[in-house]
Amino acid sequence: MIDVPAELLAFLRSEEARGQDPKIDDERAVALSAYKGLPYGDELEGRSQVVTRDVAEVTDFMLVGVLGTIMGNHC
């Protein structure tokens, strides 16, 4: 096990708590479902059940550029 200072753990826990926002939890769940390409839940029998992963493809493509900017193109 890695020895982590208690102050660092306390800081990380407080940052995690700050990142929680119950007002956008539903929006976050919908976005994550779209990213994963999960069914919407309103599919009709006899109609197309196709769900694309366009959100994931665009997000993953853009992430490379954003991370390159943040990391100074050293990754």
PyMOL Python script that loads the backbone (N, CA, C, O; Angstrom):
from pymol import cmd

cmd.read_pdbstr("""\
ATOM      1  N   MET A   1       0.834  -1.180   0.000  1.00  0.00           N
ATOM      2  CA  MET A   1       0.000   0.000   0.000  1.00  0.00           C
ATOM      3  C   MET A   1       0.881   1.247   0.000  1.00  0.00           C
ATOM      4  O   MET A   1       1.950   1.268   0.610  1.00  0.00           O
ATOM      5  N   ILE A   2       0.429   2.257  -0.675  1.00  0.00           N
ATOM      6  CA  ILE A   2       1.176   3.508  -0.776  1.00  0.00           C
ATOM      7  C   ILE A   2       0.892   4.365   0.453  1.00  0.00           C
ATOM      8  O   ILE A   2      -0.254   4.501   0.881  1.00  0.00           O
ATOM      9  N   ASP A   3       1.944   4.935   1.006  1.00  0.00           N
ATOM     10  CA  ASP A   3       1.808   5.826   2.156  1.00  0.00           C
ATOM     11  C   ASP A   3       1.441   7.214   1.646  1.00  0.00           C
ATOM     12  O   ASP A   3       2.242   7.864   0.974  1.00  0.00           O
ATOM     13  N   VAL A   4       0.233   7.669   1.964  1.00  0.00           N
ATOM     14  CA  VAL A   4      -0.237   8.976   1.515  1.00  0.00           C
ATOM     15  C   VAL A   4      -0.489   9.840   2.742  1.00  0.00           C
ATOM     16  O   VAL A   4      -1.162   9.412   3.679  1.00  0.00           O
ATOM     17  N   PRO A   5       0.052  11.057   2.739  1.00  0.00           N
ATOM     18  CA  PRO A   5      -0.163  11.938   3.891  1.00  0.00           C
ATOM     19  C   PRO A   5      -1.651  12.203   4.120  1.00  0.00           C
ATOM     20  O   PRO A   5      -2.425  12.325   3.171  1.00  0.00           O
ATOM     21  N   ALA A   6      -2.032  12.289   5.379  1.00  0.00           N
ATOM     22  CA  ALA A   6      -3.433  12.530   5.743  1.00  0.00           C
ATOM     23  C   ALA A   6      -3.943  13.854   5.173  1.00  0.00           C
ATOM     24  O   ALA A   6      -5.114  13.966   4.810  1.00  0.00           O
ATOM     25  N   GLU A   7      -3.066  14.853   5.095  1.00  0.00           N
ATOM     26  CA  GLU A   7      -3.469  16.158   4.558  1.00  0.00           C
ATOM     27  C   GLU A   7      -3.861  16.037   3.085  1.00  0.00           C
ATOM     28  O   GLU A   7      -4.830  16.653   2.641  1.00  0.00           O
ATOM     29  N   LEU A   8      -3.106  15.245   2.340  1.00  0.00           N
ATOM     30  CA  LEU A   8      -3.421  15.060   0.922  1.00  0.00           C
ATOM     31  C   LEU A   8      -4.753  14.334   0.762  1.00  0.00           C
ATOM     32  O   LEU A   8      -5.570  14.710  -0.080  1.00  0.00           O
ATOM     33  N   LEU A   9      -4.972  13.303   1.562  1.00  0.00           N
ATOM     34  CA  LEU A   9      -6.244  12.582   1.491  1.00  0.00           C
ATOM     35  C   LEU A   9      -7.410  13.496   1.843  1.00  0.00           C
ATOM     36  O   LEU A   9      -8.456  13.444   1.196  1.00  0.00           O
ATOM     37  N   ALA A  10      -7.242  14.323   2.855  1.00  0.00           N
ATOM     38  CA  ALA A  10      -8.295  15.261   3.247  1.00  0.00           C
ATOM     39  C   ALA A  10      -8.579  16.247   2.122  1.00  0.00           C
ATOM     40  O   ALA A  10      -9.735  16.547   1.826  1.00  0.00           O
ATOM     41  N   PHE A  11      -7.517  16.750   1.498  1.00  0.00           N
ATOM     42  CA  PHE A  11      -7.678  17.678   0.385  1.00  0.00           C
ATOM     43  C   PHE A  11      -8.417  17.017  -0.775  1.00  0.00           C
ATOM     44  O   PHE A  11      -9.344  17.603  -1.334  1.00  0.00           O
ATOM     45  N   LEU A  12      -8.017  15.812  -1.138  1.00  0.00           N
ATOM     46  CA  LEU A  12      -8.659  15.111  -2.248  1.00  0.00           C
ATOM     47  C   LEU A  12     -10.132  14.825  -1.957  1.00  0.00           C
ATOM     48  O   LEU A  12     -10.977  14.941  -2.845  1.00  0.00           O
ATOM     49  N   ARG A  13     -10.431  14.457  -0.736  1.00  0.00           N
ATOM     50  CA  ARG A  13     -11.828  14.209  -0.365  1.00  0.00           C
ATOM     51  C   ARG A  13     -12.655  15.496  -0.435  1.00  0.00           C
ATOM     52  O   ARG A  13     -13.803  15.474  -0.876  1.00  0.00           O
ATOM     53  N   SER A  14     -12.082  16.594  -0.008  1.00  0.00           N
ATOM     54  CA  SER A  14     -12.820  17.865  -0.074  1.00  0.00           C
ATOM     55  C   SER A  14     -13.039  18.296  -1.516  1.00  0.00           C
ATOM     56  O   SER A  14     -14.097  18.830  -1.850  1.00  0.00           O
ATOM     57  N   GLU A  15     -12.051  18.070  -2.374  1.00  0.00           N
ATOM     58  CA  GLU A  15     -12.208  18.398  -3.796  1.00  0.00           C
ATOM     59  C   GLU A  15     -13.264  17.518  -4.453  1.00  0.00           C
ATOM     60  O   GLU A  15     -14.039  17.979  -5.291  1.00  0.00           O
ATOM     61  N   GLU A  16     -13.284  16.244  -4.063  1.00  0.00           N
ATOM     62  CA  GLU A  16     -14.309  15.342  -4.591  1.00  0.00           C
ATOM     63  C   GLU A  16     -15.698  15.825  -4.177  1.00  0.00           C
ATOM     64  O   GLU A  16     -16.626  15.824  -4.986  1.00  0.00           O
ATOM     65  N   ALA A  17     -15.836  16.230  -2.943  1.00  0.00           N
ATOM     66  CA  ALA A  17     -17.127  16.722  -2.453  1.00  0.00           C
ATOM     67  C   ALA A  17     -17.536  17.997  -3.186  1.00  0.00           C
ATOM     68  O   ALA A  17     -18.713  18.183  -3.494  1.00  0.00           O
ATOM     69  N   ARG A  18     -16.575  18.872  -3.465  1.00  0.00           N
ATOM     70  CA  ARG A  18     -16.879  20.105  -4.204  1.00  0.00           C
ATOM     71  C   ARG A  18     -17.349  19.815  -5.618  1.00  0.00           C
ATOM     72  O   ARG A  18     -18.123  20.584  -6.189  1.00  0.00           O
ATOM     73  N   GLY A  19     -16.882  18.703  -6.188  1.00  0.00           N
ATOM     74  CA  GLY A  19     -17.244  18.342  -7.555  1.00  0.00           C
ATOM     75  C   GLY A  19     -18.629  17.744  -7.679  1.00  0.00           C
ATOM     76  O   GLY A  19     -19.141  17.594  -8.788  1.00  0.00           O
ATOM     77  N   GLN A  20     -19.246  17.399  -6.555  1.00  0.00           N
ATOM     78  CA  GLN A  20     -20.589  16.848  -6.584  1.00  0.00           C
ATOM     79  C   GLN A  20     -21.612  17.979  -6.661  1.00  0.00           C
ATOM     80  O   GLN A  20     -21.562  18.933  -5.884  1.00  0.00           O
ATOM     81  N   ASP A  21     -22.534  17.857  -7.606  1.00  0.00           N
ATOM     82  CA  ASP A  21     -23.599  18.841  -7.740  1.00  0.00           C
ATOM     83  C   ASP A  21     -24.888  18.107  -8.052  1.00  0.00           C
ATOM     84  O   ASP A  21     -25.110  17.719  -9.199  1.00  0.00           O
ATOM     85  N   PRO A  22     -25.745  17.906  -7.057  1.00  0.00           N
ATOM     86  CA  PRO A  22     -26.967  17.141  -7.257  1.00  0.00           C
ATOM     87  C   PRO A  22     -27.877  17.726  -8.341  1.00  0.00           C
ATOM     88  O   PRO A  22     -28.698  17.012  -8.917  1.00  0.00           O
ATOM     89  N   LYS A  23     -27.729  19.023  -8.617  1.00  0.00           N
ATOM     90  CA  LYS A  23     -28.585  19.660  -9.622  1.00  0.00           C
ATOM     91  C   LYS A  23     -28.294  19.139 -11.026  1.00  0.00           C
ATOM     92  O   LYS A  23     -29.174  19.156 -11.887  1.00  0.00           O
ATOM     93  N   ILE A  24     -27.063  18.675 -11.264  1.00  0.00           N
ATOM     94  CA  ILE A  24     -26.735  18.218 -12.615  1.00  0.00           C
ATOM     95  C   ILE A  24     -26.494  16.712 -12.698  1.00  0.00           C
ATOM     96  O   ILE A  24     -26.037  16.215 -13.728  1.00  0.00           O
ATOM     97  N   ASP A  25     -26.795  15.982 -11.626  1.00  0.00           N
ATOM     98  CA  ASP A  25     -26.595  14.534 -11.641  1.00  0.00           C
ATOM     99  C   ASP A  25     -27.387  13.853 -12.750  1.00  0.00           C
ATOM    100  O   ASP A  25     -26.867  12.956 -13.414  1.00  0.00           O
ATOM    101  N   ASP A  26     -28.653  14.269 -12.966  1.00  0.00           N
ATOM    102  CA  ASP A  26     -29.464  13.676 -14.028  1.00  0.00           C
ATOM    103  C   ASP A  26     -28.868  13.968 -15.406  1.00  0.00           C
ATOM    104  O   ASP A  26     -28.821  13.092 -16.269  1.00  0.00           O
ATOM    105  N   GLU A  27     -28.417  15.203 -15.602  1.00  0.00           N
ATOM    106  CA  GLU A  27     -27.804  15.567 -16.889  1.00  0.00           C
ATOM    107  C   GLU A  27     -26.531  14.758 -17.119  1.00  0.00           C
ATOM    108  O   GLU A  27     -26.262  14.307 -18.232  1.00  0.00           O
ATOM    109  N   ARG A  28     -25.764  14.584 -16.066  1.00  0.00           N
ATOM    110  CA  ARG A  28     -24.522  13.816 -16.155  1.00  0.00           C
ATOM    111  C   ARG A  28     -24.825  12.361 -16.518  1.00  0.00           C
ATOM    112  O   ARG A  28     -24.113  11.764 -17.327  1.00  0.00           O
ATOM    113  N   ALA A  29     -25.870  11.791 -15.929  1.00  0.00           N
ATOM    114  CA  ALA A  29     -26.257  10.407 -16.212  1.00  0.00           C
ATOM    115  C   ALA A  29     -26.698  10.253 -17.664  1.00  0.00           C
ATOM    116  O   ALA A  29     -26.352   9.264 -18.310  1.00  0.00           O
ATOM    117  N   VAL A  30     -27.457  11.214 -18.185  1.00  0.00           N
ATOM    118  CA  VAL A  30     -27.898  11.167 -19.585  1.00  0.00           C
ATOM    119  C   VAL A  30     -26.691  11.278 -20.520  1.00  0.00           C
ATOM    120  O   VAL A  30     -26.600  10.553 -21.510  1.00  0.00           O
ATOM    121  N   ALA A  31     -25.775  12.180 -20.205  1.00  0.00           N
ATOM    122  CA  ALA A  31     -24.588  12.354 -21.040  1.00  0.00           C
ATOM    123  C   ALA A  31     -23.723  11.104 -21.033  1.00  0.00           C
ATOM    124  O   ALA A  31     -23.205  10.707 -22.077  1.00  0.00           O
ATOM    125  N   LEU A  32     -23.561  10.487 -19.885  1.00  0.00           N
ATOM    126  CA  LEU A  32     -22.755   9.273 -19.791  1.00  0.00           C
ATOM    127  C   LEU A  32     -23.411   8.122 -20.547  1.00  0.00           C
ATOM    128  O   LEU A  32     -22.717   7.325 -21.178  1.00  0.00           O
ATOM    129  N   SER A  33     -24.726   8.027 -20.493  1.00  0.00           N
ATOM    130  CA  SER A  33     -25.445   6.999 -21.256  1.00  0.00           C
ATOM    131  C   SER A  33     -25.257   7.204 -22.753  1.00  0.00           C
ATOM    132  O   SER A  33     -25.053   6.240 -23.491  1.00  0.00           O
ATOM    133  N   ALA A  34     -25.324   8.452 -23.204  1.00  0.00           N
ATOM    134  CA  ALA A  34     -25.111   8.744 -24.626  1.00  0.00           C
ATOM    135  C   ALA A  34     -23.686   8.400 -25.034  1.00  0.00           C
ATOM    136  O   ALA A  34     -23.456   7.849 -26.110  1.00  0.00           O
ATOM    137  N   TYR A  35     -22.727   8.730 -24.166  1.00  0.00           N
ATOM    138  CA  TYR A  35     -21.326   8.414 -24.439  1.00  0.00           C
ATOM    139  C   TYR A  35     -21.132   6.911 -24.601  1.00  0.00           C
ATOM    140  O   TYR A  35     -20.416   6.463 -25.496  1.00  0.00           O
ATOM    141  N   LYS A  36     -21.774   6.135 -23.729  1.00  0.00           N
ATOM    142  CA  LYS A  36     -21.636   4.679 -23.765  1.00  0.00           C
ATOM    143  C   LYS A  36     -22.463   4.035 -24.890  1.00  0.00           C
ATOM    144  O   LYS A  36     -22.278   2.855 -25.189  1.00  0.00           O
ATOM    145  N   GLY A  37     -23.361   4.791 -25.507  1.00  0.00           N
ATOM    146  CA  GLY A  37     -24.189   4.243 -26.568  1.00  0.00           C
ATOM    147  C   GLY A  37     -25.299   3.341 -26.055  1.00  0.00           C
ATOM    148  O   GLY A  37     -25.722   2.416 -26.747  1.00  0.00           O
ATOM    149  N   LEU A  38     -25.771   3.608 -24.846  1.00  0.00           N
ATOM    150  CA  LEU A  38     -26.834   2.796 -24.259  1.00  0.00           C
ATOM    151  C   LEU A  38     -28.188   3.160 -24.876  1.00  0.00           C
ATOM    152  O   LEU A  38     -28.371   4.289 -25.332  1.00  0.00           O
ATOM    153  N   PRO A  39     -29.132   2.226 -24.897  1.00  0.00           N
ATOM    154  CA  PRO A  39     -30.476   2.538 -25.408  1.00  0.00           C
ATOM    155  C   PRO A  39     -31.113   3.659 -24.582  1.00  0.00           C
ATOM    156  O   PRO A  39     -30.806   3.823 -23.401  1.00  0.00           O
ATOM    157  N   TYR A  40     -32.007   4.431 -25.222  1.00  0.00           N
ATOM    158  CA  TYR A  40     -32.639   5.561 -24.554  1.00  0.00           C
ATOM    159  C   TYR A  40     -33.765   5.140 -23.613  1.00  0.00           C
ATOM    160  O   TYR A  40     -34.101   5.863 -22.675  1.00  0.00           O
ATOM    161  N   GLY A  41     -34.345   3.969 -23.867  1.00  0.00           N
ATOM    162  CA  GLY A  41     -35.433   3.499 -23.022  1.00  0.00           C
ATOM    163  C   GLY A  41     -36.808   3.807 -23.573  1.00  0.00           C
ATOM    164  O   GLY A  41     -37.811   3.368 -23.011  1.00  0.00           O
ATOM    165  N   ASP A  42     -36.874   4.559 -24.674  1.00  0.00           N
ATOM    166  CA  ASP A  42     -38.178   4.871 -25.266  1.00  0.00           C
ATOM    167  C   ASP A  42     -38.353   4.178 -26.622  1.00  0.00           C
ATOM    168  O   ASP A  42     -39.159   4.610 -27.446  1.00  0.00           O
ATOM    169  N   GLU A  43     -37.594   3.102 -26.845  1.00  0.00           N
ATOM    170  CA  GLU A  43     -37.649   2.376 -28.106  1.00  0.00           C
ATOM    171  C   GLU A  43     -39.023   1.718 -28.276  1.00  0.00           C
ATOM    172  O   GLU A  43     -39.640   1.274 -27.308  1.00  0.00           O
ATOM    173  N   LEU A  44     -39.481   1.667 -29.521  1.00  0.00           N
ATOM    174  CA  LEU A  44     -40.771   1.055 -29.836  1.00  0.00           C
ATOM    175  C   LEU A  44     -40.562  -0.260 -30.555  1.00  0.00           C
ATOM    176  O   LEU A  44     -39.661  -0.391 -31.384  1.00  0.00           O
ATOM    177  N   GLU A  45     -41.398  -1.235 -30.236  1.00  0.00           N
ATOM    178  CA  GLU A  45     -41.366  -2.542 -30.887  1.00  0.00           C
ATOM    179  C   GLU A  45     -41.605  -2.349 -32.385  1.00  0.00           C
ATOM    180  O   GLU A  45     -42.509  -1.620 -32.795  1.00  0.00           O
ATOM    181  N   GLY A  46     -40.787  -3.009 -33.185  1.00  0.00           N
ATOM    182  CA  GLY A  46     -40.934  -2.923 -34.639  1.00  0.00           C
ATOM    183  C   GLY A  46     -40.244  -1.726 -35.264  1.00  0.00           C
ATOM    184  O   GLY A  46     -40.227  -1.605 -36.489  1.00  0.00           O
ATOM    185  N   ARG A  47     -39.680  -0.848 -34.470  1.00  0.00           N
ATOM    186  CA  ARG A  47     -38.951   0.321 -34.971  1.00  0.00           C
ATOM    187  C   ARG A  47     -37.457   0.084 -34.773  1.00  0.00           C
ATOM    188  O   ARG A  47     -37.054  -0.835 -34.060  1.00  0.00           O
ATOM    189  N   SER A  48     -36.666   0.900 -35.393  1.00  0.00           N
ATOM    190  CA  SER A  48     -35.218   0.751 -35.296  1.00  0.00           C
ATOM    191  C   SER A  48     -34.754   0.889 -33.841  1.00  0.00           C
ATOM    192  O   SER A  48     -35.247   1.738 -33.099  1.00  0.00           O
ATOM    193  N   GLN A  49     -33.815   0.055 -33.455  1.00  0.00           N
ATOM    194  CA  GLN A  49     -33.245   0.082 -32.107  1.00  0.00           C
ATOM    195  C   GLN A  49     -31.793   0.574 -32.146  1.00  0.00           C
ATOM    196  O   GLN A  49     -31.054   0.408 -31.175  1.00  0.00           O
ATOM    197  N   VAL A  50     -31.390   1.174 -33.257  1.00  0.00           N
ATOM    198  CA  VAL A  50     -30.000   1.592 -33.451  1.00  0.00           C
ATOM    199  C   VAL A  50     -29.665   2.773 -32.548  1.00  0.00           C
ATOM    200  O   VAL A  50     -30.400   3.760 -32.493  1.00  0.00           O
ATOM    201  N   VAL A  51     -28.554   2.656 -31.850  1.00  0.00           N
ATOM    202  CA  VAL A  51     -28.017   3.749 -31.036  1.00  0.00           C
ATOM    203  C   VAL A  51     -26.559   3.896 -31.447  1.00  0.00           C
ATOM    204  O   VAL A  51     -25.789   2.940 -31.357  1.00  0.00           O
ATOM    205  N   THR A  52     -26.176   5.087 -31.899  1.00  0.00           N
ATOM    206  CA  THR A  52     -24.798   5.294 -32.338  1.00  0.00           C
ATOM    207  C   THR A  52     -23.948   5.800 -31.183  1.00  0.00           C
ATOM    208  O   THR A  52     -24.465   6.264 -30.167  1.00  0.00           O
ATOM    209  N   ARG A  53     -22.656   5.703 -31.354  1.00  0.00           N
ATOM    210  CA  ARG A  53     -21.710   6.195 -30.344  1.00  0.00           C
ATOM    211  C   ARG A  53     -21.026   7.474 -30.833  1.00  0.00           C
ATOM    212  O   ARG A  53     -19.841   7.687 -30.576  1.00  0.00           O
ATOM    213  N   ASP A  54     -21.776   8.316 -31.536  1.00  0.00           N
ATOM    214  CA  ASP A  54     -21.221   9.563 -32.060  1.00  0.00           C
ATOM    215  C   ASP A  54     -20.668  10.458 -30.959  1.00  0.00           C
ATOM    216  O   ASP A  54     -19.625  11.090 -31.128  1.00  0.00           O
ATOM    217  N   VAL A  55     -21.369  10.508 -29.836  1.00  0.00           N
ATOM    218  CA  VAL A  55     -20.913  11.349 -28.729  1.00  0.00           C
ATOM    219  C   VAL A  55     -19.532  10.892 -28.259  1.00  0.00           C
ATOM    220  O   VAL A  55     -18.645  11.716 -28.034  1.00  0.00           O
ATOM    221  N   ALA A  56     -19.356   9.599 -28.113  1.00  0.00           N
ATOM    222  CA  ALA A  56     -18.065   9.068 -27.659  1.00  0.00           C
ATOM    223  C   ALA A  56     -16.967   9.358 -28.682  1.00  0.00           C
ATOM    224  O   ALA A  56     -15.856   9.741 -28.314  1.00  0.00           O
ATOM    225  N   GLU A  57     -17.276   9.179 -29.954  1.00  0.00           N
ATOM    226  CA  GLU A  57     -16.262   9.405 -30.983  1.00  0.00           C
ATOM    227  C   GLU A  57     -15.802  10.853 -30.999  1.00  0.00           C
ATOM    228  O   GLU A  57     -14.602  11.119 -31.062  1.00  0.00           O
ATOM    229  N   VAL A  58     -16.742  11.795 -30.942  1.00  0.00           N
ATOM    230  CA  VAL A  58     -16.390  13.214 -30.962  1.00  0.00           C
ATOM    231  C   VAL A  58     -15.632  13.585 -29.692  1.00  0.00           C
ATOM    232  O   VAL A  58     -14.634  14.303 -29.747  1.00  0.00           O
ATOM    233  N   THR A  59     -16.106  13.096 -28.548  1.00  0.00           N
ATOM    234  CA  THR A  59     -15.450  13.392 -27.272  1.00  0.00           C
ATOM    235  C   THR A  59     -14.025  12.871 -27.259  1.00  0.00           C
ATOM    236  O   THR A  59     -13.101  13.591 -26.882  1.00  0.00           O
ATOM    237  N   ASP A  60     -13.842  11.625 -27.668  1.00  0.00           N
ATOM    238  CA  ASP A  60     -12.504  11.039 -27.680  1.00  0.00           C
ATOM    239  C   ASP A  60     -11.580  11.776 -28.645  1.00  0.00           C
ATOM    240  O   ASP A  60     -10.403  11.979 -28.348  1.00  0.00           O
ATOM    241  N   PHE A  61     -12.116  12.178 -29.807  1.00  0.00           N
ATOM    242  CA  PHE A  61     -11.312  12.913 -30.788  1.00  0.00           C
ATOM    243  C   PHE A  61     -10.878  14.264 -30.220  1.00  0.00           C
ATOM    244  O   PHE A  61      -9.717  14.653 -30.350  1.00  0.00           O
ATOM    245  N   MET A  62     -11.815  14.978 -29.589  1.00  0.00           N
ATOM    246  CA  MET A  62     -11.502  16.300 -29.045  1.00  0.00           C
ATOM    247  C   MET A  62     -10.578  16.209 -27.833  1.00  0.00           C
ATOM    248  O   MET A  62      -9.772  17.109 -27.597  1.00  0.00           O
ATOM    249  N   LEU A  63     -10.692  15.130 -27.067  1.00  0.00           N
ATOM    250  CA  LEU A  63      -9.881  14.960 -25.866  1.00  0.00           C
ATOM    251  C   LEU A  63      -8.391  14.954 -26.184  1.00  0.00           C
ATOM    252  O   LEU A  63      -7.588  15.464 -25.403  1.00  0.00           O
ATOM    253  N   VAL A  64      -8.023  14.387 -27.311  1.00  0.00           N
ATOM    254  CA  VAL A  64      -6.609  14.341 -27.709  1.00  0.00           C
ATOM    255  C   VAL A  64      -6.052  15.756 -27.850  1.00  0.00           C
ATOM    256  O   VAL A  64      -4.960  16.048 -27.362  1.00  0.00           O
ATOM    257  N   GLY A  65      -6.799  16.626 -28.514  1.00  0.00           N
ATOM    258  CA  GLY A  65      -6.350  18.008 -28.694  1.00  0.00           C
ATOM    259  C   GLY A  65      -6.301  18.787 -27.399  1.00  0.00           C
ATOM    260  O   GLY A  65      -5.366  19.550 -27.155  1.00  0.00           O
ATOM    261  N   VAL A  66      -7.314  18.592 -26.565  1.00  0.00           N
ATOM    262  CA  VAL A  66      -7.359  19.299 -25.281  1.00  0.00           C
ATOM    263  C   VAL A  66      -6.208  18.852 -24.391  1.00  0.00           C
ATOM    264  O   VAL A  66      -5.528  19.683 -23.788  1.00  0.00           O
ATOM    265  N   LEU A  67      -5.988  17.554 -24.307  1.00  0.00           N
ATOM    266  CA  LEU A  67      -4.887  17.063 -23.482  1.00  0.00           C
ATOM    267  C   LEU A  67      -3.536  17.506 -24.036  1.00  0.00           C
ATOM    268  O   LEU A  67      -2.610  17.791 -23.277  1.00  0.00           O
ATOM    269  N   GLY A  68      -3.429  17.562 -25.351  1.00  0.00           N
ATOM    270  CA  GLY A  68      -2.174  18.036 -25.951  1.00  0.00           C
ATOM    271  C   GLY A  68      -1.894  19.470 -25.556  1.00  0.00           C
ATOM    272  O   GLY A  68      -0.746  19.832 -25.294  1.00  0.00           O
ATOM    273  N   THR A  69      -2.940  20.295 -25.509  1.00  0.00           N
ATOM    274  CA  THR A  69      -2.784  21.694 -25.098  1.00  0.00           C
ATOM    275  C   THR A  69      -2.402  21.790 -23.631  1.00  0.00           C
ATOM    276  O   THR A  69      -1.509  22.553 -23.263  1.00  0.00           O
ATOM    277  N   ILE A  70      -3.077  21.017 -22.796  1.00  0.00           N
ATOM    278  CA  ILE A  70      -2.812  21.059 -21.358  1.00  0.00           C
ATOM    279  C   ILE A  70      -1.412  20.534 -21.049  1.00  0.00           C
ATOM    280  O   ILE A  70      -0.700  21.106 -20.224  1.00  0.00           O
ATOM    281  N   MET A  71      -1.022  19.457 -21.706  1.00  0.00           N
ATOM    282  CA  MET A  71       0.260  18.827 -21.419  1.00  0.00           C
ATOM    283  C   MET A  71       1.405  19.460 -22.217  1.00  0.00           C
ATOM    284  O   MET A  71       2.556  19.040 -22.090  1.00  0.00           O
ATOM    285  N   GLY A  72       1.101  20.439 -23.015  1.00  0.00           N
ATOM    286  CA  GLY A  72       2.146  21.111 -23.786  1.00  0.00           C
ATOM    287  C   GLY A  72       2.699  20.219 -24.882  1.00  0.00           C
ATOM    288  O   GLY A  72       3.877  20.320 -25.226  1.00  0.00           O
ATOM    289  N   ASN A  73       1.866  19.347 -25.435  1.00  0.00           N
ATOM    290  CA  ASN A  73       2.230  18.421 -26.513  1.00  0.00           C
ATOM    291  C   ASN A  73       3.398  17.511 -26.131  1.00  0.00           C
ATOM    292  O   ASN A  73       4.161  17.097 -27.004  1.00  0.00           O
ATOM    293  N   HIS A  74       3.551  17.192 -24.844  1.00  0.00           N
ATOM    294  CA  HIS A  74       4.601  16.287 -24.379  1.00  0.00           C
ATOM    295  C   HIS A  74       4.099  14.878 -24.144  1.00  0.00           C
ATOM    296  O   HIS A  74       4.833  14.033 -23.632  1.00  0.00           O
ATOM    297  N   CYS A  75       2.841  14.613 -24.519  1.00  0.00           N
ATOM    298  CA  CYS A  75       2.324  13.270 -24.265  1.00  0.00           C
ATOM    299  C   CYS A  75       2.260  12.458 -25.530  1.00  0.00           C
ATOM    300  O   CYS A  75       1.847  11.298 -25.499  1.00  0.00           O
TER     301      CYS A  75
END
""", "prot")
cmd.dss("prot")
cmd.show_as("cartoon", "prot")
cmd.util.cbc("prot")
cmd.orient("prot")
